[in-house]
Amino acid sequence: MLEVRGLRSGYRRSTVLQGVDLDVPEGRVLGLLGRNGVGKTTLISTLMGIVTPSAGTVRLDGVDLAGRRPDVVARAGVALVPQGRRVWAPLTVTEHLDLAARRGRGRGPWDIDRVLDLLPRLGERRRHAAGQLSGGEQQMLAIARALMARPKVMLLDEPSLGLAPKLVKDIFEIIRRINRERGVTVLLVEQNANIALHTADYGYVLELGRIVMDDTCERLLEKDDIREFYLGLKESSVRGTRRWKRKKTWR
């Protein structure tokens, strides 16, 4: 559904993405792994039209959206759940969802009742201002707002950021349900490699603006570089007291 080829992007004179290629198949969850500062948010922002690429294509169902305005990208069927949630503190839950529905792509599988059925905690808080919600509730609201736009593809940027482990588990269960029960295609950008690889179907690893590895998540979980540099599982020496240090090979 979403095909990215040769994408180069950055800020002013700094190029962050160095020619990224990736594919997000319809109805699947794709995980993008990478440490801080490697270009994950730049990639999401470029796909959404917030940052203008200097080269490359971003095709959704064959239509190139590279360099188009965010509202054009949104109307084409791409929704963003941004890092840090970015909800409007004075607006209530219902006002957020009403506004998103008016900016959506017309009739579709998501309306307020269905969204609140998926996220019953928001239903209990629907008259509360976003600024009165907890961090986990605000993340649910950001997801609900994106669903009300009735997207073909949902982009999630670090949904676990700043949340307690129990809330992270709840948020990722919601992401799984959105994909498996409703068929929404998901591109998940996440620093928590363990939960990302157990949620996504296929994964890419981004390092210094380049894709250095991709495979099914099941296979990525078995790779030594992923286990050591993202999951913290290092080989022990014979004595079991020293760690084996080596450079990433990304094979």
Backbone torsions as a table, in degrees:
resi	resn	phi	psi	omega
1	MET	NA	-49.5	179.8
2	LEU	-111.2	123.1	-176.8
3	GLU	-125.6	120.9	-179.1
4	VAL	-113.8	130.0	-178.7
5	ARG	-136.7	127.1	173.0
6	GLY	58.4	35.1	-172.6
7	LEU	-77.7	121.5	175.2
8	ARG	-120.4	133.2	-175.1
9	SER	-160.2	160.6	178.3
10	GLY	177.5	-153.7	-174.1
11	TYR	-132.8	122.2	-178.8
12	ARG	53.3	-116.2	-177.2
13	ARG	-93.0	2.9	-177.6
14	SER	-102.2	120.8	176.0
15	THR	-94.7	120.0	-177.5
16	VAL	-96.5	-49.8	178.4
17	LEU	-90.3	127.5	-170.5
18	GLN	-108.4	37.8	-179.9
19	GLY	100.0	67.2	-174.8
20	VAL	-89.4	133.3	172.8
21	ASP	-120.2	130.3	171.9
22	LEU	-160.6	160.2	179.2
23	ASP	-129.5	135.8	175.7
24	VAL	-116.4	99.8	-177.7
25	PRO	-67.6	151.0	-180.0
26	GLU	-61.0	134.7	176.0
27	GLY	77.2	10.4	-177.8
28	ARG	-114.7	166.7	171.9
29	VAL	-110.4	120.0	177.8
30	LEU	-107.4	128.6	179.3
31	GLY	-102.1	134.6	176.9
32	LEU	-115.9	115.0	-177.0
33	LEU	-102.3	153.0	176.6
34	GLY	168.3	149.1	179.4
35	ARG	-78.6	175.3	179.0
36	ASN	-59.3	136.7	173.0
37	GLY	85.5	6.9	-177.6
38	VAL	-92.5	-8.4	176.0
39	GLY	116.2	11.4	-177.4
40	LYS	-63.3	-51.2	-178.9
41	THR	-67.8	-33.7	175.3
42	THR	-61.2	-40.6	178.5
43	LEU	-63.7	-48.6	179.0
44	ILE	-59.0	-44.8	-178.7
45	SER	-64.3	-34.7	178.5
46	THR	-71.7	-41.4	177.3
47	LEU	-61.6	-34.1	-176.6
48	MET	-84.8	-8.8	179.9
49	GLY	89.7	5.8	179.0
50	ILE	-75.0	-36.3	175.4
51	VAL	-113.1	134.1	-177.8
52	THR	-87.9	126.5	179.7
53	PRO	-74.4	154.2	174.8
54	SER	-92.0	-17.6	178.7
55	ALA	-162.9	160.3	174.7
56	GLY	103.4	174.7	-178.5
57	THR	-128.1	149.8	174.0
58	VAL	-131.5	99.7	-174.4
59	ARG	-104.7	127.1	173.6
60	LEU	-112.7	115.0	-175.2
61	ASP	51.8	38.8	176.1
62	GLY	85.9	-7.4	-179.6
63	VAL	-97.0	125.1	-177.6
64	ASP	-78.5	120.1	-179.3
65	LEU	-107.4	2.9	-177.0
66	ALA	-59.7	127.0	178.0
67	GLY	82.0	-0.3	178.8
68	ARG	-79.9	157.5	-179.9
69	ARG	-64.6	153.0	179.9
70	PRO	-56.3	-37.4	-179.4
71	ASP	-67.2	-33.1	177.0
72	VAL	-68.3	-43.8	178.6
73	VAL	-62.3	-41.5	179.6
74	ALA	-63.9	-43.9	179.9
75	ARG	-66.8	-25.4	177.1
76	ALA	-73.0	-17.5	175.7
77	GLY	121.9	19.3	178.5
78	VAL	-110.8	129.0	178.9
79	ALA	-121.2	144.6	-176.9
80	LEU	-115.5	131.7	166.2
81	VAL	-106.9	99.2	-167.6
82	PRO	-76.6	158.8	173.5
83	GLN	-62.5	135.3	-178.9
84	GLY	82.8	2.8	172.8
85	ARG	74.9	-51.9	174.8
86	ARG	54.2	46.9	172.3
87	VAL	-83.6	161.8	-179.3
88	TRP	-92.4	110.3	-170.7
89	ALA	-54.3	-41.8	-175.7
90	PRO	-75.0	-20.6	-175.0
91	LEU	-83.4	143.4	177.3
92	THR	-75.3	170.0	175.9
93	VAL	-58.1	-47.4	-179.5
94	THR	-61.6	-40.2	179.6
95	GLU	-65.3	-38.3	175.2
96	HIS	-58.7	-47.6	-175.3
97	LEU	-71.4	-37.3	176.1
98	ASP	-61.4	-44.8	-179.5
99	LEU	-63.3	-44.4	179.7
100	ALA	-63.4	-37.2	179.7
101	ALA	-64.5	-39.2	179.6
102	ARG	-67.6	-26.7	179.7
103	ARG	-95.0	5.2	-176.0
104	GLY	-78.9	-171.6	-173.3
105	ARG	-98.2	34.2	179.8
106	GLY	85.9	-156.9	-175.4
107	ARG	-70.9	145.9	-179.2
108	GLY	-168.4	-170.1	-174.8
109	PRO	-73.7	-11.3	-174.9
110	TRP	-111.8	126.9	168.3
111	ASP	-134.3	178.2	-174.1
112	ILE	-59.8	-41.5	-178.8
113	ASP	-62.4	-43.0	-179.2
114	ARG	-69.1	-38.3	178.9
115	VAL	-64.7	-43.6	-179.1
116	LEU	-73.4	-22.7	172.8
117	ASP	-69.1	-37.6	176.0
118	LEU	-70.7	-33.8	-175.7
119	LEU	-124.3	72.5	-173.6
120	PRO	-61.9	-27.7	178.3
121	ARG	-61.0	-37.0	177.3
122	LEU	-66.8	-34.2	177.2
123	GLY	-61.1	-37.2	177.4
124	GLU	-68.8	-23.9	-174.7
125	ARG	-112.7	18.6	-169.6
126	ARG	-63.6	-23.5	179.6
127	ARG	-95.3	0.3	179.9
128	HIS	-86.6	145.7	173.7
129	ALA	-68.8	148.7	-177.7
130	ALA	-59.5	-32.6	179.8
131	GLY	-67.0	-14.5	178.8
132	GLN	-93.4	-4.0	-176.9
133	LEU	-85.7	156.0	172.8
134	SER	-72.4	170.5	179.3
135	GLY	-60.5	-41.2	178.1
136	GLY	-65.9	-39.5	178.1
137	GLU	-67.0	-36.8	176.3
138	GLN	-65.0	-37.3	176.9
139	GLN	-65.8	-39.6	175.1
140	MET	-61.4	-39.4	179.4
141	LEU	-65.8	-40.1	177.9
142	ALA	-62.8	-38.7	176.8
143	ILE	-67.5	-44.6	179.9
144	ALA	-61.3	-41.9	178.8
145	ARG	-59.7	-41.6	178.7
146	ALA	-66.4	-39.8	179.9
147	LEU	-64.7	-34.1	-179.2
148	MET	-65.6	-18.3	174.5
149	ALA	-79.2	-2.9	177.4
150	ARG	55.0	59.9	-173.2
151	PRO	-78.8	157.0	165.8
152	LYS	-83.1	-38.9	-178.9
153	VAL	-129.8	133.4	175.7
154	MET	-110.9	128.7	176.7
155	LEU	-102.1	123.6	178.6
156	LEU	-117.6	122.1	-177.1
157	ASP	-107.0	104.8	176.9
158	GLU	52.9	59.3	-178.2
159	PRO	-65.8	-17.2	-179.8
160	SER	-87.6	-6.0	-172.0
161	LEU	-59.9	124.0	174.3
162	GLY	76.9	10.2	-178.1
163	LEU	-106.7	149.3	175.4
164	ALA	-68.2	153.9	-176.8
165	PRO	-52.7	-40.2	179.7
166	LYS	-63.7	-40.8	178.9
167	LEU	-69.0	-36.6	176.8
168	VAL	-59.7	-45.0	178.0
169	LYS	-59.0	-42.8	180.0
170	ASP	-64.8	-43.6	-178.2
171	ILE	-63.6	-41.9	-178.5
172	PHE	-73.0	-27.1	172.8
173	GLU	-66.8	-37.5	175.9
174	ILE	-63.3	-42.5	178.9
175	ILE	-61.0	-43.0	178.4
176	ARG	-61.0	-43.6	-178.7
177	ARG	-65.5	-40.6	178.9
178	ILE	-57.9	-41.5	-179.2
179	ASN	-75.9	-48.8	-170.3
180	ARG	-79.6	-35.0	-178.0
181	GLU	-90.7	-28.7	-175.6
182	ARG	-115.5	-8.4	174.8
183	GLY	74.7	18.9	179.0
184	VAL	-73.9	130.6	176.6
185	THR	-76.8	136.9	-172.0
186	VAL	-129.9	132.4	166.1
187	LEU	-109.6	113.4	-173.3
188	LEU	-108.1	114.1	175.4
189	VAL	-99.2	122.8	-170.3
190	GLU	-154.5	134.6	176.3
191	GLN	-84.1	-24.6	176.7
192	ASN	-77.7	88.7	-171.8
193	ALA	-63.4	-35.8	-175.8
194	ASN	-61.5	-51.2	-178.3
195	ILE	-72.9	-32.4	178.2
196	ALA	-64.2	-44.2	-178.0
197	LEU	-71.5	-22.7	176.3
198	HIS	-89.8	-3.3	178.1
199	THR	-106.3	-42.3	-174.1
200	ALA	-80.6	163.1	175.2
201	ASP	-90.5	-37.5	-175.7
202	TYR	-138.7	148.4	-175.9
203	GLY	-133.1	149.6	173.0
204	TYR	-122.3	148.5	175.8
205	VAL	-115.2	125.1	-179.3
206	LEU	-106.1	127.2	176.8
207	GLU	-134.7	122.8	176.7
208	LEU	49.8	44.3	174.5
209	GLY	80.1	9.3	-179.7
210	ARG	-130.8	147.1	171.7
211	ILE	-78.8	120.1	-176.4
212	VAL	-108.7	-11.8	179.9
213	MET	-162.1	144.9	171.5
214	ASP	-152.6	147.3	-178.6
215	ASP	-176.5	176.1	172.0
216	THR	-63.3	151.7	-179.2
217	CYS	-64.6	-32.8	177.3
218	GLU	-60.4	-41.9	179.7
219	ARG	-75.5	-36.0	178.5
220	LEU	-61.9	-37.5	179.2
221	LEU	-62.7	-20.2	-179.1
222	GLU	-94.3	-10.5	-175.3
223	LYS	-78.7	137.5	-175.8
224	ASP	-60.0	-43.0	-177.9
225	ASP	-63.2	-41.3	178.8
226	ILE	-66.4	-44.8	-178.9
227	ARG	-61.9	-39.2	-177.2
228	GLU	-80.2	-50.6	-169.9
229	PHE	-88.0	-16.4	179.7
230	TYR	-119.4	-27.0	-179.4
231	LEU	-106.0	-6.8	177.2
232	GLY	72.1	22.9	-179.6
233	LEU	-103.9	99.6	-176.5
234	LYS	-104.1	152.9	175.8
235	GLU	-70.7	138.2	177.0
236	SER	-96.1	153.0	175.9
237	SER	-75.5	176.5	-178.4
238	VAL	-59.1	-40.4	-180.0
239	ARG	-73.5	-18.7	179.3
240	GLY	78.1	10.2	-176.8
241	THR	-110.3	-17.6	-179.2
242	ARG	-115.1	152.6	178.4
243	ARG	-99.9	144.4	177.6
244	TRP	-84.7	117.2	-178.3
245	LYS	-104.7	134.5	178.8
246	ARG	-154.3	168.4	179.0
247	LYS	-86.8	153.8	175.2
248	LYS	-65.7	137.2	177.1
249	THR	-106.1	-25.5	-179.1
250	TRP	46.8	54.4	178.8
251	ARG	-93.2	NA	NA
